[in-house]
Amino acid sequence: MVRRSSLVVTKAGNVGVERNIMSKKKADAIVTELKKKVVETCRAVYTSGLTGKRAGNISTRIPNRDQMIITPSHYGHNKTEVGDLLVVNFDGSLASGTRPPSSENRMHLAVYKARPDVGAVIHTHSAYACVLAVNRMSIPPFIDEMVPFLGGEIAIADYGMPGSDELAANAVKGLGDRSAVLLANHGVLCTGKNLEKALEAAEIAEHTAKVYVTALTIGKPILLPDDAVDLQKSAYGFLRDSAD
């Protein structure tokens, strides 16, 4: 009876170990897949002209962990590979990686902590967004796609030194529950449920900035009616939280 009981315990222990191994392999596979998507996004922001080779940064939240994957500091988006990416804990410590993480990792972490709905953050120095950022001009809701896809106004966050806690706090405050915010004298930060949606937000934010700057050269843009904004904001909540 003792031997049989010991055998049962041993089998149960082996099953537990096997499950843990399988669980770790699955978790590692998810992280690897997310890293591949970050690399794809690096190529996309560079080839689309949203940012220069070394400007800006990209991150994604790791599901069910207080961790994010983020691009390395001052490293070309055109040559970033899976092995160059960093995993950073939500307390700011480095979990894995050999390169230094982006100097703006505090800003990314602050967004994830404040916004549980956000799964990815993209910060770029796209040209027209920067034109408005250096003039410290927000973009009011003047064109339809702004509201359902970005949540309405693209506010201008107060200035903070790059990489500082002040910039991180200002970005979160300026972002609110929307998907884009201009960073004074710096650039633009965009968010999404995943990397695909964050990239879409970055593209729409830059297009919106371009239209707004151009419209200002020939007149004063007419804002959307308040009732249209209110109606479209309900669509934003649905689009923001949907997986596609």
Secondary structure, 3 states (H helix, E strand, C coil): CHHHHHHHHHHHHHHHHHHHHHHHHHHHHHHHHHHHHHHHHHHHHHHCCCCCCCCCEEEEECCCCCEEEECECCCCCCCCCHHHCEEEECCCCEEECCCCECCCHHHHHHHHHHCCCCCEEEEECCHHHHHHHHCCCCECCCCCCHHHHHCCCECEECCCCCCCHHHHHHHHHHHCCCCEEEECCCEEEEEECCHHHHHHHHHHHHHHHHHHHHHHHHCCCCCCCHHHHHHHHHHHHHHHHCCC
